[in-house]
Amino acid sequence: MYTWKAKRADYWRGIHAEWHESTGENSDENDASGERVSNLERLRTAGAIYIWVGNNISDQLFILFVTNLLSLLGVDSDLVRIVQFKTPDESGLPYISMSSLAPKDLRKIPTPIQLDSNLLALYKTAWAAVTANTPIEIIHFLEKHPDACPYLRYSLE
């Protein structure tokens, strides 16, 4: 966990070096965006963790990132639920982001999907593919998992 925190903080310091210098922020507990990375420890003791996502590529990649992070933290996958929003009825758009949902759409909460060991394994494999050095791993993932989550699959194709 310490290594991940240090690399993340270094990354943000590199991107926002002038911001970091102007704030005088030198704590290892804060990254350059001001976020307290030490709060990640709270995830281990949470009663439940809900990942709210749309069905576009950035939200699907967010699922992979968060489930991988939770796994690295040793969080019990039984605590994780995915709230998967689909296309709002009136929009007609094929894919949406959580950021594009209006408050009235957010009130129509879909039934959360509990993360089980099979789905977690699928997400870990997908994370390894999307973070590989070459895109060939994504092609291999899609070939090996033809029935992968439809929004994830569409996003990766």
Phi, psi and omega per residue, in radians:
M1 nan -0.706 -3.132
Y2 -1.053 -0.757 -3.128
T3 -1.065 -0.770 3.128
W4 -1.070 -0.794 3.139
K5 -1.049 -0.787 -3.104
A6 -1.128 -0.775 3.131
K7 -1.128 -0.714 3.140
R8 -1.141 -0.788 3.125
A9 -1.091 -0.742 3.112
D10 -1.087 -0.696 3.122
Y11 -1.043 -0.896 -3.117
W12 -1.165 -0.622 3.085
R13 -1.098 -0.643 3.120
G14 -1.187 -0.670 -3.140
I15 -1.296 -0.731 -3.068
H16 -2.013 0.861 -3.072
A17 -1.018 -0.753 -3.120
E18 -1.162 -0.617 3.090
W19 -1.147 -0.795 -3.118
H20 -1.034 -0.760 -3.137
E21 -1.181 -0.646 -3.089
S22 -1.240 -0.460 -3.131
T23 -1.519 -0.326 -3.075
G24 1.233 0.301 -3.092
E25 -1.315 2.083 -3.141
N26 -2.215 0.101 -3.075
S27 -1.311 2.410 3.052
D28 -1.237 -0.250 -3.124
E29 -1.464 -0.170 3.141
N30 -2.088 2.418 2.993
D31 -1.636 3.140 -3.028
A32 -1.189 -0.285 3.105
S33 -1.509 -0.021 3.122
G34 1.534 0.005 -3.116
E35 -1.362 2.410 3.117
R36 -1.501 1.797 -3.132
V37 -1.209 -0.296 3.103
S38 -1.177 -0.312 3.109
N39 -1.189 -0.215 3.092
L40 -1.056 -0.514 3.133
E41 -1.069 -0.495 3.140
R42 -1.110 -0.420 -3.132
L43 -1.116 -0.513 -3.132
R44 -1.158 -0.466 -3.076
T45 -1.870 0.097 -3.129
A46 -1.180 2.558 3.083
G47 -1.295 -0.561 3.090
A48 -2.781 2.646 3.119
I49 -2.238 2.152 -3.139
Y50 -1.914 2.237 3.081
I51 -1.871 1.928 -3.120
W52 -1.635 2.164 -3.096
V53 -2.492 2.694 2.938
G54 -1.576 -2.887 -3.097
N55 -1.951 0.312 3.107
N56 -1.557 3.069 -3.022
I57 -1.122 -0.739 -3.087
S58 -1.140 -0.664 3.112
D59 -1.232 -0.638 3.109
Q60 -1.179 -0.663 3.068
L61 -1.192 -0.571 3.089
F62 -1.059 -0.718 3.082
I63 -1.003 -0.824 -3.118
L64 -1.066 -0.778 -3.128
F65 -1.095 -0.867 -3.066
V66 -1.163 -0.760 -3.139
T67 -1.130 -0.619 3.074
N68 -1.151 -0.778 3.117
L69 -1.057 -0.795 3.140
L70 -1.095 -0.653 3.093
S71 -1.125 -0.764 3.111
L72 -1.091 -0.568 3.125
L73 -1.368 -0.176 -3.120
G74 1.387 0.408 3.126
V75 -1.297 2.366 3.120
D76 -1.123 2.134 -3.088
S77 -1.119 -0.368 3.105
D78 -1.142 -0.301 -3.139
L79 -1.477 -0.198 -3.000
V80 -1.649 2.307 3.075
R81 -2.192 2.478 3.085
I82 -1.935 2.154 3.088
V83 -1.753 1.736 -3.015
Q84 -1.706 1.867 3.072
F85 -1.452 2.479 3.086
K86 -1.932 -2.998 -3.114
T87 -1.084 2.225 3.036
P88 -1.062 2.503 -3.065
D89 -0.923 -0.782 -3.019
E90 -1.471 -0.224 -3.050
S91 -1.352 -0.694 -3.089
G92 1.324 -0.021 3.127
L93 -1.343 2.458 -3.117
P94 -1.262 -0.549 -3.093
Y95 -2.399 2.484 -3.081
I96 -2.311 2.762 3.031
S97 -1.908 2.666 3.054
M98 -0.996 -0.583 -3.094
S99 -1.206 -0.284 -3.121
S100 -1.668 -0.053 -3.102
L101 -1.397 2.390 3.066
A102 -1.450 2.794 3.118
P103 -0.915 -0.665 3.135
K104 -1.127 -0.571 3.087
D105 -1.246 -0.668 -3.135
L106 -1.156 -0.447 3.122
R107 -1.241 -0.332 3.133
K108 -1.579 1.154 -3.023
I109 -1.207 2.114 3.060
P110 -1.203 2.770 3.088
T111 -1.117 2.162 3.126
P112 -1.097 2.517 3.092
I113 -1.749 2.172 3.122
Q114 -1.347 2.325 3.111
L115 -1.302 2.127 3.074
D116 -1.927 3.080 -3.045
S117 -1.110 -0.605 3.127
N118 -1.177 -0.778 3.130
L119 -1.168 -0.685 3.093
L120 -1.077 -0.746 3.115
A121 -1.095 -0.701 3.099
L122 -1.086 -0.789 3.137
Y123 -1.143 -0.651 3.095
K124 -1.106 -0.743 3.122
T125 -1.132 -0.720 3.114
A126 -1.141 -0.703 3.115
W127 -1.074 -0.756 3.109
A128 -1.066 -0.644 -3.134
A129 -1.215 -0.791 -3.071
V130 -1.329 -0.290 3.110
T131 -1.822 0.113 3.115
A132 -1.206 2.860 -3.123
N133 -1.202 -0.412 -3.130
T134 -2.312 2.686 -3.134
P135 -1.269 -0.128 -3.141
I136 -1.049 -0.523 3.129
E137 -1.149 -0.553 3.075
I138 -1.163 -0.735 3.109
I139 -1.074 -0.776 3.108
H140 -1.083 -0.724 3.117
F141 -1.047 -0.818 -3.111
L142 -1.123 -0.633 3.107
E143 -1.204 -0.699 -3.104
K144 -1.350 -0.382 -3.063
H145 -2.241 1.183 -3.072
P146 -1.127 -0.391 -3.129
D147 -1.819 0.402 3.130
A148 -1.014 2.811 3.135
C149 -0.714 2.209 -2.990
P150 -1.045 -0.655 -3.131
Y151 -1.268 -0.667 3.081
L152 -1.111 -0.823 -3.131
R153 -1.029 -0.850 -3.133
Y154 -1.066 -0.678 3.141
S155 -1.121 -0.664 -3.096
L156 -1.407 -0.423 3.115
E157 -1.270 nan nan
